[in-house]
Amino acid sequence: MSIVTVQLGQCGNQIGHEVFNAICSDVHGTHGLCSKKENESYHDACKERFFCEEESEVPIARAVLVDMEPKVISQTLSMAARSGYWKYDDRSRFCQKQGSGNNWANGYSVHGPRHKEVIMNLVQKEAEKCDRLGGFFTIMSMAGGTGSGLGAFVTQCLRDAFPTSFILNHVIWPYGTGEVIVQNYNSVLTLSHLYQSSDALLVHENDVIHKICAQLMNIKQISFRDVNQVIAHQLGSVFQPTYTAEGGLHYSRNPLGDLMETLVPHPEFKMLGLRNIPQMPENSLAYSTFSWPGLIKHLRQMLIANAKMEEGIDWQVQPPSRLLPPLQPFPNRPLHFNTSIANLVILRGKDTHSVDLGSFRDPSLYTSWLNPRDAFNAWKTPRAFNKYEKSASLVSNSQFLLKPLDNVVGKAWNMFASKAYIHQYTKFGIEEEDFLDSFTALEQVISSYTILC
């Protein structure tokens, strides 16, 4: 099954380009470290998923590019074409001359309705090129105006036009000390609207990725491209083909459907986080060796201590004791323990069949209302990913985002209480009532994740 990627705004288009780049360099690399037959079926599954090859020497990305300014899209198109490995379809883009001015309301209430027909026609054409459509993967930022406002509008349109297709929104969480003064308003409005129409939100925090660039990748002068390449590598580690069943003979046909089935058992809980290890500069790889038990031990501790990278993990955090009296309905979980609803571990590289994942099946990691057998899944492939002989990714539906979410809502509420900048939204038709609805929706999400036990 094929995935149609919808790249929205400057951030969405730049990350989308890096994702297709990462996928292509993985497929073209000579580092598969597996049999020729295995490599060929991996190639075929990847191409069907992300590319179409109609009358073209190079694969064409199954993507629609949308921005309200032309500059980033034209740069993106030409960089992809110059790579020689893949390209975008020139006809699958839509841009205007004037942006959304970092205003969610402008993107959602003005640009969205005005350009709905053209954008949705492009999406429809892209969907019709798929033999079997697996769903939509949208990439967007929460802080600006086009990615967030237009992105939320387009997601609603996708839900209306394709009611039975899966929609996964990849959302970039802004820097805590962002440059956009109204980024918390934009974030609250974006998240509350996406929660209504999306099947799941896969979140990357800019601050976390920035730290990975500095501390793990040893990059001195970190650019947006560096940050986007780390994000793209992590996304590729999830979306490249895997076997979803133990001893499976065929690569998963429906990655978005499999992801939702595995990780989103209830519509109240849609926030997914992603961790990937190891991550290091390419020139260090030759001097590094990794064992599966070591990688799994680190990944599990990253999960329970809510560490976003393998450096600086708090090894003191442990799951709450299961020896508590059964009559106590809310065990006194340590505040810094990260309770999970569901987890998916993805292993790539040699000897994945022999890896012991029993530590992820520990019932004390999970909420009590799900059977641990249903709460944990593992996908594997002997095919190595992007130069790493062994790599492990964890996609988790857990309390990982509670603190950042509470922060953003709190800051936005403080601004709202003093009526700061509200007039910039009301002039485009977003009233105070809309803000209040968004606050209420997100307070409910925070409450639901807080009381997990």
C-alpha positions as CSV (number, residue, x, y, z in Angstrom):
1,M,0.0,0.0,0.0
2,S,1.1,3.5,-0.7
3,I,1.4,6.6,1.5
4,V,0.7,10.1,0.2
5,T,2.8,12.7,2.0
6,V,1.4,16.2,2.3
7,Q,4.1,18.8,3.1
8,L,2.7,21.9,4.6
9,G,4.5,25.3,5.1
10,Q,8.2,26.0,5.1
11,C,9.0,23.5,7.9
12,G,6.8,20.7,6.4
13,N,8.4,21.1,2.9
14,Q,12.0,21.1,4.2
15,I,11.5,18.1,6.5
16,G,9.6,16.2,3.7
17,H,12.5,16.7,1.4
18,E,14.9,15.3,4.0
19,V,12.6,12.3,4.6
20,F,12.6,11.3,0.9
21,N,16.3,11.9,0.8
22,A,16.9,9.6,3.8
23,I,14.7,6.9,2.3
24,C,16.5,7.1,-1.0
25,S,20.0,7.0,0.5
26,D,19.0,4.0,2.6
27,V,17.7,2.1,-0.5
28,H,20.7,3.0,-2.7
29,G,23.3,2.4,0.0
30,T,25.4,-0.7,-0.3
31,H,25.1,-1.3,3.5
32,G,22.0,-3.5,3.6
33,L,24.1,-6.2,5.2
34,C,21.6,-8.9,4.2
35,S,21.0,-11.3,1.4
36,K,20.4,-10.1,-2.2
37,K,16.9,-11.5,-2.2
38,E,16.1,-9.8,1.1
39,N,17.4,-6.5,-0.2
40,E,15.3,-6.7,-3.4
41,S,12.1,-7.3,-1.5
42,Y,12.9,-4.4,0.8
43,H,13.5,-2.2,-2.2
44,D,10.2,-3.2,-3.8
45,A,8.2,-2.6,-0.7
46,C,9.9,0.8,-0.1
47,K,9.2,2.0,-3.7
48,E,5.6,1.0,-3.7
49,R,5.2,2.8,-0.4
50,F,6.7,6.2,-1.2
51,F,7.3,6.5,-4.9
52,C,5.7,6.0,-8.3
53,E,7.7,5.5,-11.5
54,E,5.5,6.5,-14.3
55,E,7.4,7.4,-17.5
56,S,10.3,8.7,-15.5
57,E,13.9,7.5,-15.2
58,V,13.9,8.3,-11.5
59,P,11.2,7.6,-8.9
60,I,8.7,10.3,-8.2
61,A,7.8,11.0,-4.6
62,R,4.1,10.4,-3.7
63,A,3.8,13.9,-2.3
64,V,1.8,17.1,-2.4
65,L,3.7,20.3,-1.6
66,V,1.8,23.3,-0.2
67,D,3.1,26.7,1.0
68,M,1.8,30.2,0.8
69,E,5.2,31.5,-0.3
70,P,7.0,30.1,-3.4
71,K,10.7,30.2,-2.3
72,V,11.0,27.1,-0.2
73,I,9.0,24.9,-2.6
74,S,11.1,25.9,-5.6
75,Q,14.3,25.2,-3.6
76,T,12.9,21.9,-2.5
77,L,11.9,20.8,-6.1
78,S,15.3,21.7,-7.5
79,M,17.3,20.1,-4.7
80,A,15.3,16.8,-5.2
81,A,15.8,16.9,-9.0
82,R,19.6,17.5,-8.6
83,S,20.0,14.5,-6.4
84,G,19.6,12.2,-9.5
85,Y,18.0,9.5,-7.3
86,W,14.4,10.8,-7.1
87,K,12.3,13.9,-7.7
88,Y,8.9,15.5,-7.0
89,D,6.2,15.9,-9.6
90,D,6.2,19.5,-10.6
91,R,2.5,19.5,-11.0
92,S,1.9,18.4,-7.4
93,R,2.7,21.7,-5.7
94,F,0.7,24.7,-4.7
95,C,2.0,28.0,-3.6
96,Q,1.0,31.7,-3.4
97,K,2.9,34.9,-3.3
98,Q,2.1,35.9,0.3
99,G,2.5,33.9,3.5
100,S,0.2,33.6,6.5
101,G,2.3,36.0,8.7
102,N,2.7,33.5,11.5
103,N,-1.0,33.8,12.1
104,W,-2.9,30.5,12.6
105,A,-6.3,32.2,11.9
106,N,-5.0,33.5,8.5
107,G,-3.9,30.0,7.4
108,Y,-7.1,28.3,8.8
109,S,-9.8,30.8,8.0
110,V,-8.5,32.6,4.9
111,H,-6.0,30.6,2.9
112,G,-7.6,27.3,3.7
113,P,-11.2,27.9,2.4
114,R,-9.8,30.1,-0.5
115,H,-7.5,27.4,-1.9
116,K,-9.3,24.3,-0.7
117,E,-10.5,23.1,-4.1
118,V,-7.0,23.4,-5.8
119,I,-5.2,21.7,-2.9
120,M,-7.7,18.9,-2.6
121,N,-7.6,18.3,-6.3
122,L,-3.8,17.8,-6.1
123,V,-4.3,15.4,-3.2
124,Q,-7.0,13.5,-5.1
125,K,-4.8,13.1,-8.2
126,E,-1.9,11.8,-6.0
127,A,-4.2,9.4,-4.3
128,E,-5.6,8.1,-7.6
129,K,-2.0,7.2,-8.7
130,C,-1.8,4.6,-5.9
131,D,-2.9,1.1,-6.7
132,R,-3.9,0.9,-3.0
133,L,-3.9,3.9,-0.8
134,G,-2.7,3.2,2.7
135,G,-3.3,6.7,4.0
136,F,-1.9,10.2,4.4
137,F,1.2,11.4,6.2
138,T,1.2,15.2,6.8
139,I,4.3,17.1,7.9
140,M,3.8,20.5,9.6
141,S,5.0,22.9,12.2
142,M,2.8,24.1,15.1
143,A,4.4,27.5,15.5
144,G,3.9,29.5,12.3
145,G,0.8,30.3,10.3
146,T,0.7,28.1,7.1
147,G,1.9,24.8,8.4
148,S,-0.2,25.1,11.5
149,G,-3.4,26.9,10.4
150,L,-3.6,25.7,6.8
151,G,-2.3,22.3,8.0
152,A,-5.2,21.9,10.5
153,F,-7.7,23.0,7.8
154,V,-6.2,20.5,5.2
155,T,-6.3,17.7,7.7
156,Q,-10.0,18.3,8.2
157,C,-10.5,18.3,4.5
158,L,-8.6,15.0,4.2
159,R,-10.8,13.5,6.9
160,D,-14.0,14.6,5.0
161,A,-12.8,13.5,1.6
162,F,-11.2,10.2,2.7
163,P,-13.2,9.1,5.7
164,T,-11.8,5.6,5.8
165,S,-8.1,6.4,5.2
166,F,-5.6,6.7,7.9
167,I,-4.2,10.1,8.7
168,L,-1.0,10.5,10.6
169,N,0.1,14.1,11.4
170,H,3.8,14.6,12.0
171,V,4.0,17.8,14.1
172,I,7.1,19.8,15.0
173,W,6.9,21.2,18.5
174,P,8.5,24.7,18.6
175,Y,11.6,25.7,20.5
176,G,10.7,26.7,24.1
177,T,12.3,30.1,23.4
178,G,10.8,30.5,20.0
179,E,11.0,33.5,17.7
180,V,7.2,33.7,17.1
181,I,5.5,35.6,19.9
182,V,2.2,33.9,19.3
183,Q,3.6,30.4,18.9
184,N,1.7,29.1,22.0
185,Y,-1.6,30.3,20.6
186,N,-0.8,28.7,17.2
187,S,0.2,25.5,18.9
188,V,-2.9,25.2,21.1
189,L,-5.2,25.9,18.1
190,T,-3.3,23.4,15.9
191,L,-3.3,20.5,18.4
192,S,-6.9,20.9,19.4
193,H,-8.1,20.8,15.8
194,L,-5.8,18.0,14.8
195,Y,-7.1,15.9,17.7
196,Q,-10.5,16.0,16.1
197,S,-9.6,14.9,12.6
198,S,-6.3,12.9,12.8
199,D,-5.8,9.3,13.7
200,A,-2.6,10.0,15.5
201,L,0.0,12.8,16.1
202,L,3.6,11.9,15.9
203,V,5.5,14.7,17.7
204,H,9.1,15.8,17.4
205,E,10.3,18.6,19.8
206,N,12.8,21.0,18.3
207,D,14.7,21.4,21.6
208,V,15.2,17.7,21.9
209,I,16.5,17.3,18.3
210,H,18.8,20.3,18.8
211,K,20.3,18.5,21.8
212,I,20.9,15.4,19.8
213,C,22.7,17.4,17.1
214,A,24.9,19.0,19.7
215,Q,25.6,16.1,22.1
216,L,25.3,13.0,19.9
217,M,26.2,14.2,16.4
218,N,28.8,16.7,17.6
219,I,27.7,19.4,15.3
220,K,29.1,22.8,16.3
221,Q,27.0,25.3,14.3
222,I,23.6,23.6,14.2
223,S,21.4,24.6,11.2
224,F,17.8,23.8,10.5
225,R,19.0,21.3,7.9
226,D,21.0,19.4,10.6
227,V,17.9,19.3,12.8
228,N,15.7,18.2,9.8
229,Q,18.1,15.4,8.9
230,V,18.0,13.9,12.4
231,I,14.2,14.0,12.3
232,A,14.2,12.4,8.8
233,H,16.5,9.6,9.9
234,Q,14.2,8.9,12.8
235,L,11.1,8.9,10.6
236,G,12.8,6.6,8.1
237,S,13.7,4.2,10.8
238,V,9.9,3.7,11.4
239,F,8.5,3.9,7.9
240,Q,11.0,1.8,6.0
241,P,9.7,-1.8,5.4
242,T,9.7,-4.3,8.3
243,Y,8.1,-7.7,9.1
244,T,5.2,-7.0,11.5
245,A,4.7,-10.7,12.4
246,E,7.1,-13.1,13.9
247,G,8.5,-15.2,11.1
248,G,6.6,-13.2,8.5
249,L,7.4,-13.9,4.9
250,H,6.3,-10.5,3.5
251,Y,7.0,-6.9,4.4
252,S,4.1,-5.1,6.0
253,R,1.7,-3.8,3.3
254,N,0.0,-1.1,5.4
255,P,2.4,0.8,7.6
256,L,0.0,3.5,8.7
257,G,-2.7,1.0,9.5
258,D,-0.4,-1.3,11.4
259,L,1.0,1.7,13.4
260,M,-2.5,2.9,14.4
261,E,-3.7,-0.7,15.3
262,T,-0.6,-1.2,17.4
263,L,-0.4,2.2,19.2
264,V,-3.8,3.9,19.3
265,P,-6.3,1.7,21.2
266,H,-8.5,4.6,22.2
267,P,-9.3,8.0,20.4
268,E,-8.6,10.0,23.6
269,F,-4.9,9.0,23.4
270,K,-3.3,10.0,20.1
271,M,0.1,11.4,21.0
272,L,3.0,9.4,19.7
273,G,6.7,10.0,20.5
274,L,9.7,8.5,18.7
275,R,13.2,7.6,20.0
276,N,15.9,6.0,17.9
277,I,19.3,4.5,18.9
278,P,22.2,4.6,18.2
279,Q,22.7,8.1,16.7
280,M,26.2,9.3,16.0
281,P,28.3,11.1,13.3
282,E,29.0,8.9,10.3
283,N,32.8,9.0,10.9
284,S,32.4,7.4,14.3
285,L,30.4,4.4,13.0
286,A,33.5,2.5,12.0
287,Y,34.9,2.6,15.5
288,S,31.6,1.6,17.3
289,T,30.1,-1.8,18.0
290,F,26.7,-2.4,19.5
291,S,25.1,-5.4,21.1
292,W,21.4,-6.0,21.1
293,P,21.1,-6.4,24.9
294,G,22.9,-3.1,25.4
295,L,20.6,-1.2,22.9
296,I,17.4,-2.7,24.4
297,K,18.5,-1.9,27.9
298,H,19.1,1.7,27.0
299,L,15.9,2.0,25.0
300,R,13.8,0.6,27.8
301,Q,15.3,3.0,30.4
302,M,14.8,5.9,27.9
303,L,11.2,5.0,27.9
304,I,10.5,4.7,31.6
305,A,12.7,7.7,32.6
306,N,11.3,9.7,29.6
307,A,14.8,10.4,28.3
308,K,14.8,11.6,24.7
309,M,18.3,10.4,23.8
310,E,20.8,7.8,25.1
311,E,23.0,10.3,26.8
312,G,22.1,11.5,30.3
313,I,19.5,8.9,31.1
314,D,18.4,8.8,34.7
315,W,19.0,5.1,35.7
316,Q,17.5,5.6,39.1
317,V,13.9,5.7,37.7
318,Q,12.3,2.3,38.0
319,P,8.7,1.0,37.3
320,P,6.4,1.1,40.4
321,S,6.4,-2.1,42.4
322,R,3.8,-4.6,41.5
323,L,3.8,-5.8,45.2
324,L,1.4,-3.0,46.2
325,P,-1.8,-4.3,47.7
326,P,-4.3,-5.1,45.0
327,L,-7.0,-3.0,46.7
328,Q,-5.2,0.2,45.9
329,P,-6.7,1.3,42.6
330,F,-4.1,4.1,42.0
331,P,-0.7,2.8,42.8
332,N,1.5,5.7,43.9
333,R,3.6,5.9,40.8
334,P,6.8,8.0,41.1
335,L,6.2,11.4,39.4
336,H,9.1,11.0,37.0
337,F,8.0,7.5,35.8
338,N,6.6,7.6,32.3
339,T,3.5,5.3,32.1
340,S,2.8,3.8,28.7
341,I,-0.5,2.9,26.9
342,A,1.3,1.1,24.1
343,N,4.8,0.7,22.7
344,L,6.3,-0.5,19.4
345,V,9.9,-1.5,19.1
346,I,11.4,-1.7,15.6
347,L,14.7,-3.6,15.2
348,R,16.8,-3.4,12.0
349,G,20.0,-5.3,11.3
350,K,21.7,-8.6,11.9
351,D,20.5,-11.2,14.4
352,T,17.2,-9.4,15.1
353,H,15.4,-12.8,15.4
354,S,17.4,-13.6,18.6
355,V,16.7,-10.4,20.5
356,D,15.1,-10.8,23.9
357,L,12.4,-8.1,24.3
358,G,10.8,-9.5,27.5
359,S,11.7,-6.4,29.4
360,F,9.2,-4.4,27.3
361,R,6.4,-6.8,28.2
362,D,6.6,-6.0,31.9
363,P,3.0,-5.1,32.9
364,S,4.2,-2.4,35.3
365,L,5.2,-0.3,32.3
366,Y,1.6,0.0,31.1
367,T,-1.7,1.3,32.1
368,S,-3.8,-1.3,33.9
369,W,-6.7,-1.2,31.5
370,L,-4.8,-2.8,28.6
371,N,-3.5,-6.4,28.5
372,P,0.4,-6.1,28.3
373,R,0.2,-8.6,25.4
374,D,-1.8,-6.1,23.4
375,A,0.2,-3.1,24.6
376,F,3.6,-4.2,23.2
377,N,4.6,-5.1,19.6
378,A,7.8,-5.6,17.8
379,W,8.6,-5.2,14.1
380,K,11.9,-6.5,12.7
381,T,14.0,-6.9,9.6
382,P,17.5,-8.3,9.0
383,R,18.1,-5.4,6.6
384,A,20.3,-2.7,8.2
385,F,19.1,1.0,8.0
386,N,21.2,3.9,6.8
387,K,24.7,2.6,7.6
388,Y,23.9,1.3,11.1
389,E,24.7,-2.4,11.5
390,K,22.1,-2.6,14.3
391,S,19.5,0.0,15.2
392,A,16.4,0.2,17.3
393,S,13.5,2.6,17.3
394,L,10.7,3.0,19.8
395,V,7.4,4.6,19.0
396,S,5.5,5.2,22.2
397,N,2.0,6.3,23.2
398,S,2.8,7.4,26.8
399,Q,3.0,10.4,29.1
400,F,6.1,11.7,27.4
401,L,4.5,15.0,26.2
402,L,2.7,15.9,29.4
403,K,5.2,18.5,30.6
404,P,5.7,20.3,27.2
405,L,1.9,20.2,26.6
406,D,1.1,21.7,30.0
407,N,3.7,24.4,29.4
408,V,2.4,25.5,26.1
409,V,-1.2,25.5,27.3
410,G,-0.2,27.4,30.4
411,K,1.7,30.1,28.5
412,A,-1.1,30.5,26.0
413,W,-3.6,30.8,28.7
414,N,-1.6,33.5,30.5
415,M,-1.5,35.5,27.3
416,F,-5.2,34.9,26.6
417,A,-6.2,36.0,30.1
418,S,-4.6,39.4,29.4
419,K,-6.2,39.5,25.9
420,A,-2.7,39.8,24.3
421,Y,-2.8,39.7,20.5
422,I,-6.3,38.3,20.4
423,H,-7.3,41.0,17.9
424,Q,-4.9,39.5,15.3
425,Y,-7.1,36.3,15.4
426,T,-10.5,37.9,15.6
427,K,-10.0,39.9,12.5
428,F,-9.7,36.6,10.6
429,G,-12.8,35.1,12.2
430,I,-11.3,33.2,15.1
431,E,-13.3,34.3,18.2
432,E,-12.5,34.1,21.9
433,E,-15.0,31.2,22.1
434,D,-12.8,29.2,19.7
435,F,-9.8,29.7,21.9
436,L,-11.8,28.5,24.9
437,D,-12.9,25.4,23.1
438,S,-9.3,24.6,22.2
439,F,-8.2,25.1,25.8
440,T,-10.9,22.9,27.0
441,A,-10.1,20.1,24.5
442,L,-6.4,20.1,25.5
443,E,-7.1,20.3,29.2
444,Q,-9.1,17.1,28.7
445,V,-6.1,15.5,26.9
446,I,-3.7,16.5,29.7
447,S,-6.1,15.1,32.3
448,S,-6.5,11.8,30.5
449,Y,-2.8,11.2,30.2
450,T,-2.1,12.4,33.8
451,I,-4.4,9.9,35.4
452,L,-3.0,6.9,33.5
453,C,-2.3,4.1,35.9
